[in-house]
């Protein structure tokens, strides 16, 4: 649905649910009486894809801190189960893959425009709270392991395609996030991640810090 001009009928309601909250510590969703968003796994897969696909425009009404808070809630397996929809056999494979492919739009249209050009693994001070979720994206979501997915090969290929595209973006925080992603996935796909990092290291890299991080990520040393 979200790869056409037709969006999920509850898309606007979903955006309000995720992002239209004050930024608090602890966040709103930790409240025992926090609202829930009911739907099927297919609904959630489509809504996630809609959100990422249109993140460059539809998240503009929300502050960087609100977007960071909402995405953290959506992505983290410690906060919600919504992202497991992208691994659910209840959801048609093409819907799941389209949603995964939309991650590049989140990086290209939202993170690349709104994140500071700083490196989180070095604790460089950022002007945008969004750098946190940009960096931690592949660390906290349910796609870090796909051995429990029936169509794991297709899912893996899609994930690695998104990582490769993200690594090509002209933004240090986005490249760092992709490197972090390869490092996270290296425990399950060591040869594939090492090859990706070797290809990256063989090219021109303006930042010596990113080069050093990629060298470490070859073997999963990203802490």
N, C-alpha and C positions, 0 to 999 in steps of 0.2 A: 504493500500500500504506500509506504513512505518513499519509494523510489519513483513514484509518479507525482503529479501535482495534487493528488488527493491524500489528505492526511487523516489520521485516526479521528473519529468524531469527538473523542474526549481529550484531544491533544491540548487544547487551551486549559482545560481543567487540570490536566497532568502537570503543565508548566507551573500553574499556581501552587499545586500541591508540593512540588519539588523546591521551588525557588522563592515563593512569596512569603518569606518569614524573616523576622529580625535575626541578625547574626548574634548568637548567644553562646555562652559556654557554661554548662553543656548545651549542645544544639537542641532545637525544638523536638527532634525525633526521639530523643532519649526520655522524654516525658512519658510517664505511664499511661497518660490519657491522650497521647499523640494520635492524630487521625491516621487512618489507613486508606490506601487506594486499592479498591477491589477490582479484579479483572483476571483474565486468563493469561497463561504464559504467552500465548500468541499476541494478546493485547499488549503486554509489556514489551515484547520484542519489537513490535511495530512502533510503539510509543518511544522507545529508546532510539530507534532509527530516525524517527521524525525529529526528536530533540537534537541529535547530533547533526543531522542533515541541515537543519535550519538554525543551528547555534549562532551563526554569524549575524543573524538579524533578530531572531526571536528571544535571545537572551540579553539583548542590549538594554531592555528596561530594568534589568537587575544589576546590582553592583557586583564587582569582582568577588567580594566577600560572600555575597548571597549565592553566586554561581558556584564558588568553591564549596560552600556548605552543602548545596543541593547535589552537586555531582559526587561529593564524598559519600553522602547518604545513598545515592543511587548505586554507586560502584562498589563500595566496600561490603564484603561479605560479613563483616562484623556489624553492619548497620541495617542492611536489608537483603532480601533475596531476589530482588527484581532482575539482577543481571544473570541469574541462573537460567532465565528464559532463553538466553542465547545458546544454551546447551541442551534444552529440553526437547525430547523426542515428540512432544505434543505439538511442537511448532514446525511447520514445513521447513525443510532445509534451506530453500532459497530465501525465505523470510529471515532466517537466522543469519545467513551469509550476507544478505543485504544490510542487515543491522550492523554486523561486524565491519563491513566495508565503510559504513558511514562514520566510523571512528576517525578516518582521515579528514573528514569534513570538520569535526570538532577541533582537530589540531590546526588545520589550515585556515578555517574561517573564524575560530574563536581564540584558541590559545596563541596562535601566531600573532594575532592582532592585539591581544590584551595582556599577555604575560611580559614581564621584564626580561631583558636579554641577559639574565644572570643564571648561574649554575647552582642548583639546589644541593648537589652532593658535596659541594664545597662550603655550604652554608653562607653563600653570598647573599647579602641583604637585597630583597626584592621589593619593588614598589607595588607589586600586585599580589594579593592573596591567592590568585589563580595559579601561580607557579607551583604551589603545593600539590594540587591535584593533577596538574600537567605532569609533574615529575613522578608521582606515585601511582599513576593510572594502572600500569601493568603489575604493580606490586600488590594491589588490594582487590582486584576484580576476579571474578570466577573463571576467567579464560586462561589463567596461568597453567591449568592442567586440563587436558581434553581427552585423557585416556578413557574417561567414562562416557564419551560421546560416540554414538553409533557411527556417525560419519566423520570420524576424527581426522582422516586425511584431508577432506575438503575443508574442514574447519581450520586445521593447522595451516594449510596453504593460504587461506584467507587472512589469518592472523599475521603470518609472515609477510604477506603482501602489504598489509597496512603498516607494519613496522618498517619495511623497506621504503615505502613512500614517505613516512614520517621522517626518516633519517635524511631524506633529500631536501627537507624544508629549510629555507634560509633563516633559521632562528635557533640560537644555541640551546634554549630551553626545550624546544621540540626535539632537536637532535639528541640532547641528553636524555630525554624521556624514552626515546627509541632505544638508545644504548642500554638504559636501565631495564627496558623490557626484554631485550636480548639476554641480559645478565640473569634476569629472573627465570626465563624459559630455558636457560642452558642446562639446568639440572635434568630436564626431560628430553631436550633436543640438543645435546652438546655439539655434535658435528655440524648441525645446521646453523646454530648460533655462532660457532667459531668461524665458519665459512663467511657468514654475513659480516662479522667484525673484521676479518681479514680483507674482504673486499673494500670495506669502508676505510681501513687503515692504508690500503694501497693507493687511495686517492689523495687529493689535496685537502688538508684540514687546517683551517686558519687558527684554530684554538689548540694550543698545546695541552690545555686542561682536558678538552674533549678527547684528544688523542690518547692521553694517559688513561682516561676513564674507559675508553674502548678497548685498550690493551688489557685492562683488568677484567672487563666484561667478557672477554673471550672465554674465560674459565669460570665465570660466575662470581668473580670477586668484586662485588658492587657495594659492599657495606662500608 
